[in-house]
Structures are given as C-alpha cells and as structure tokens.
C-alpha cells in the first residue's frame, strides 16, 4: 500500500517532483541548496577515513540558507562509491542532523545522504531515475546540492532521501512493520539442498541461471546468487538473516513474515499461485518496480543483481510485503535487456514465477506501456535532463574534486538522451509490448443514498476499435482491504457526442458511512493474449475512491469555530503545555449536552474521541478540546489525536441516539506557527486563516492572510 493509503481522490496525474503543497521541500528538483559543513578539527578528513569501517560520526556544524544546525554527525558512506574512489577526496557523506540534538531537523528531515555519483559523470542518473519511479513505486526523493567543507568547495552531490521511518510514513499507513534491505551477499545455507521446496522441508530451491549467462563472482558489486531476491532458502532463519539486512522492526518475530512470503511465492504450485500470492505480496507494486528497473536498465537492483540493493517492507495492516526502489545511480546502462529480462531465471522469482501466469504477465505489460507512453519519452525526459543541466552545469565545471572530466559530463548528457531514444524504440518493437490494448474513455460514479449508507454505480465507457472480452472492477472497501475483481455488466454500445462507446457498469452494494471505497477498472481485449488496460492507468498505486459520508444534520447548534494545529505560544493547556486545540461554539439559544458526541480527524474512524459525561455548553459559550493524544489527561478535554499543520479535516458527529449524523466538519490548510483557522463572522462564516487567534473568545477579522 503506497502513498500513505494507496488512495487518490481522483485519477489526476501525480506531480513530478518533490515539492510539498504550500512550501519548498528539501528535495525540490528546481533548486540546488548550498550545504556548508564546518569541522572543528583540521584533520577531519583523516578522522572520517579512520571511522569508515565503524561508521562512527564526528560532529560538525551545518549551515543551510543561513540557518545554523549545531552538532550534526558526519561520516563517509557507501561501498563502491568509497572503495572505487580511493584517490579522490570526493567521497559520499551521511549527515545525521539529530546527532547531538535528538529533536533537530533540517526542513523536517533528520538524515541526509550526499552521493558522489560514482560511475555517473552526469550526476543525474540517481535523481532522474528515483524521481521517475516515485510516480508509481516507493522510491527516495532526490535532488542536487552543492557542498562546502570548511570554506572549500566540494562540488555537486546528489541529495537522496534516507529510507527510514519518515520515508515509510510517506508511503504506507504507518512505520509499524519491518524494513529490510536486500543484500544478497550472504552465504546460501539453510538446510540441505536435497529437501523439497516446501515449508518445513529444510531445503533450498535449486537456482537456474538465465540461458547463456556466464557465472559471475558473488559478492562485491557483481550479480548475486539470488538469496535475497525472495527465493526460498528453507526454514532456517539464519539463511535469511545473512542475506537481508534488518533495518527496523516493530514485530516481535520479524523474520516469520519474510519466510512465509518466500514460501508462498516459490513453493505454491503455479496453478494455485494467483489465488494465494497477493495475500502476502504486493504483486502489482512488485510488477511496477520490475518494469521500471528493466526499462531504465537499473544495473544495481532487484532484477539484475538478483536481489541486491533494493528495499522490502512488511506492512502489518495488510499482511503484504512491498518492494522499494533503492540505489539508482547505475541505471540507464546500455545492456539492451529484454522486457522479460530474467523471466527464465528462478533466482528472480517475481519475474520467473509471475511472468508464467497470464494475468500477471498482461498486468506487467500494461504497466510497461504506461511507463513508455507517459514517463519514458524523449520529450519528457529530455526536458528533465535539460533542466538538470541548466541547474548544475556551472557548478560541475567549477568542481575541482569531481570524479570525471567536464568533457565526460557533456558526452554523458548526450548519452542519456540517446539511451532514452534507443531504449524506447527497442522496447516498443517487442511484439507483446506493441499489442493494441482497449481504450477506456472514462469512468464515472453515481451515488445513491440508502437507509444504512450509500450504494455506488460505476460506469466505464470504452472505445469500440479494439474488441473486448470483458471488463472487471477491482474493489477494496476500506483503507487496508485488498482489491478483488468483480465482472462489470455489458450495457451495449451507446453514442455520446457522435462517438460510439461500449458501456459497462456495476452497482456496488450498500456500504456503511465512513467506508473508504477504492476501485479501478481493468479491460481485457479479445485477442489471444488477453491484453489489458487500466483506468486509472497508474492502478493500483493510483485509484478512484469514494468516501461514504454520514448523513448531515439539517442544523447544528454546535459548530467547529476555530482550530490551531501549531500552537507555539498562544495558550497553554491545564498541564502547562502548548498543544494543538479545537474550539467549539454553541450558536443556539439553549444549552447543549455534548456527552456521547464525537470528534475525529479520520474518515474511516469517525467515532474516534467521545465527549465525556457532564460536558455541557451553554448558549453563546466556547469550549476548547486539546488535540494532544493525551485522551486520559485531567483536567481539561484532551482528544486522542493530534492535528497536522500541513492540512487537516476535522469532523463532529452527533450521539448514537441521534444516529451519529454529521453535525459539522472543517478542512484547514497549511498553518504556520500560532496561526489559526477560524470562522468569520464568528460562529457562522467560512473558515479563514488568521494571524490573530482568539481561543475561548469571538473570532477577530483575519489580518491580511489572503487564505480561505
């Protein structure tokens, strides 16, 4: 499940880049920040060199855009980028912003990875590839920075996001699962090789190399034996511990889920695999990742290295394992891989096993077409390459420590453009890639209120040029539910605006309020392969969704009147803390008993925090609820959730006796410190951002924020 909950509220194209709404992110591709490090020691380089093996930081001061960050930790990082640059001072750096100050962050981030772009004279491969992958799969944000150390220019670096808990929160519902890095350099081990490939058998599935492949040395930067590619290594935990680097976990037994995934993926009979594998593996996400790696010819990833330098995350909310793109500096090679590269290699089971199942093969090919048509085009990528060049070229030329010459930079940029042109032409020449797929013109929904919730009629309109064998609606009723297909009903051919369209529809059942309904459409052609197309094209990462809403009260005397999501110094709670708060007001002429009403910040958990007995609000009175996650604190009313200063929606629901109807809801925009979002006129107007918060008092007129 990616991008938080795998939900987009429409099928709109995801923005390419790393800009946050209403602000500039550290990883904004359009700027090149200057990072200035200052070490107290004059022999800092020798200290970092001696600390390389132990990964021990030394303290430094970091300055970015005039802001000083004291006591950051610095060390050299990387394997080949360090070992292969022995005669150069331009090493890769890891910077821990929170090294001596645990709460210190740089624009919200606590770890920086500055890469020297070894094997890439253009400096661009990692940034271009990672940001393109982010359109569909969990991948790091990346941009360029210029590094200065003790006043000396250290030149251009790729600034690549750390795959840590913060990254996991960006892509998944939480970071409460387990994260690994596929290493693949460990010894095989794990039982005898004669046992069967079944749970408890203690055996290891024999690994067959691709046809015509020459054996390569295991370890170092070479192709691995596949031990960390989700292959079956028996039931001995030690075999997996030597192959996968455990990065973080919140599970008492993190290895069981990984071993179970490998068991199902490798040992389930092929005829039964499609019925079982999606319960343990995000198959769609894995197919997207393999498609990106193969199209971009990522030399250092899951497919080519057989499970080296990629990420894995076990998501406890769904029970699925997810693959994450990691380390893309060796992408865009010139090996001219087949689009089914390693589909004949049992050491790469995602390709080897899933490509043998027709529906997964066609899903993979649909994703390949989407990448080739929407992301991997000369017009699009050349524009990105030109923009990067304009941004960094002057600094690359001025960089006296760079690993390659300026001439190599110039020729490398030309080579990148040639790669895109030639690679795309080669892949489009593949007969399976070049098949005609159905055209889905539109997908519409019609919502009908029922006694207990809502029903949704989904209609898909297709072109008639390509014959269709069937259309399916993949549905997931809930944020963590897995998708399951339901056949749509053929309603025949209709003409709309003079265009003939074949219409399919399906009425989805009666869903209770609060249900987050996610869905997408798959249309299969009537050709021998069953070529498929999706709407949205980015499914399953990008899907349609509908929130089944609660009935609205005709009138509510209690309204959400003012909200503060970043209380720096406005008002303290009864415990003396500057916590977020929500202000309610009774705009009626009678007292209202709030006991049994609910506040929530989550549509799928509408009854999140209940007002306790004895909470009565008189006419014209105000009431503060502290949104501090301290639900049991006394005195005062303390909700069991916090507010996000990046934007938030808050709901107020009535009591059970009144059917939990929705009394009021407000959506706030991004708020700066000590700004509030308040109704003006007080109690009745629209919510507006205000620089004059008025807790427990009538709202003042907003002062020049200009934000509604």
Helices and strands as residue ranges (DSSP letters): H 3-6, E 32-38, H 44-50, E 58-64, E 67-77, H 80-83, E 92-96, E 111-115, H 125-133, E 142-149, E 152-161, H 165-171, E 178-182, H 237-241, E 244-249, H 254-267, H 270-276, G 277-279, H 283-295, E 310-315, E 320-324, H 349-354, H 358-370, I 371-375, H 378-398, H 406-428, E 440-449, E 453-462, E 468-477, E 484-487, E 489-496, E 499-512, E 516-525, E 532-535, E 544-547, E 558-564, E 580-586, E 592-593, E 598-600, E 609-610, E 616-617, E 622-627, E 638-639, E 648-653, G 656-658, E 662-668, E 676-680, E 686-690
